[in-house]
Amino acid sequence: VQLVESGGGLVQPGGSLRLSCAASGFTFSSYAMSWHRQAPGKERELVARITSTGDFTNYAGSVKGRFTISRDNAKNTVYLQMNSLKPEETAVYYCCRGFGDYWGQGTRVTVSS
């Protein structure tokens, strides 16, 4: 199993980023996928989750209405579109399979002017 995140970087407050997580080594379309984040000095937290078919999603309250999780099962990829980013959302963003049996290495997002 391999999960590889990409798309992080430096963005100004109010800006947008789209993260991608490319999966391999398992039947991607059979698993729910999640995005989590860990800010400096804080515990890792769930940001968003999507079911295996993409029919259902759920979000942390703090990101609802600004972030969108989606997936393309033909490309074995899950995405996180992040809009109206805030400085306090600076963190390393991770994708994981299901409820967290496999994790990617993370991609760093810095929100700063």
BELJOPE-V350790 format. One record per residue. RES is the residue in one letter. PHI is phi in whole degrees, -180 to 180 (NA if undefined). NEAR is the number of other C-alpha atoms within 12 Angstrom. Layout:
[[RES	PHI	NEAR] [RES	PHI	NEAR]]
This chain:
[[V	NA	17] [Q	-139	22] [L	-127	31] [V	-126	29] [E	-88	33] [S	-154	27] [G	104	27] [G	-72	29] [G	160	23] [L	-97	25] [V	-140	25] [Q	-77	21] [P	-54	21] [G	89	19] [G	-83	24] [S	-130	26] [L	-145	33] [R	-122	29] [L	-93	35] [S	-127	35] [C	-135	40] [A	-91	34] [A	-109	33] [S	-155	23] [G	91	14] [F	-156	17] [T	-81	20] [F	-54	30] [S	-69	26] [S	-96	16] [Y	-123	27] [A	-67	35] [M	-134	47] [S	-138	44] [W	-115	48] [H	-129	38] [R	-145	36] [Q	-135	26] [A	-83	25] [P	-56	17] [G	77	11] [K	-123	13] [E	-79	12] [R	-67	19] [E	-132	27] [L	-72	27] [V	-103	35] [A	-160	39] [R	-137	37] [I	-136	35] [T	-72	26] [S	-61	25] [T	-90	21] [G	85	25] [D	-73	15] [F	-132	18] [T	-135	24] [N	-144	25] [Y	-134	25] [A	-64	21] [G	-58	13] [S	-71	19] [V	-113	27] [K	-58	20] [G	91	17] [R	-116	25] [F	-107	31] [T	-135	32] [I	-96	38] [S	-150	34] [R	-148	36] [D	-126	24] [N	-69	26] [A	-72	14] [K	-106	17] [N	53	30] [T	-136	35] [V	-116	44] [Y	-123	37] [L	-136	40] [Q	-88	28] [M	-119	36] [N	-116	24] [S	50	24] [L	-66	30] [K	-117	26] [P	-56	19] [E	-72	23] [E	-94	36] [T	-62	29] [A	-173	31] [V	-93	34] [Y	-104	41] [Y	-122	41] [C	-106	45] [C	-144	39] [R	-87	37] [G	56	25] [F	-99	19] [G	115	21] [D	-81	16] [Y	-136	25] [W	-129	28] [G	-82	30] [Q	-85	21] [G	94	30] [T	-133	32] [R	-87	26] [V	-118	35] [T	-120	29] [V	-108	27] [S	-160	18] [S	-95	13]]
